[in-house]
Amino acid sequence: MVDRPADTKNALSRVPVEITISVGRAHPTVSELLTLKRDAVLPLDRSVDDPVELYAGDRLIARGQLQEVEGEEGRLAVRLTEVSEPDSVA
């Protein structure tokens, strides 16, 4: 493992990372997609109570449960229930 100066570690710790939350997948046919209109419902392969997956890029980093942010009606958050182990750096 390569030691980095503390200022480099601090600078890297402030870099924002976009996290994508996957709540499920749909598998419509092309003809079904072409008929979609406003208010159409596209069923997913998961139920409301199933865990969601958190990705950084294409790497699965955690799983969790959707919940409403306390005191902010209608705003969603994720409560982490499982966090992936980081790959060791050689």
Number of C-alpha atoms within 10 A of each C-alpha: 6 6 6 8 8 9 9 9 11 10 9 10 9 8 7 7 8 8 15 14 18 13 17 15 11 10 11 12 8 8 8 10 11 9 8 11 8 5 6 8 8 13 12 13 11 13 10 11 8 14 21 21 20 22 16 13 11 9 11 16 16 18 21 18 17 18 12 13 13 10 7 8 8 10 10 12 14 17 15 15 11 13 12 11 8 7 6 6 6 5
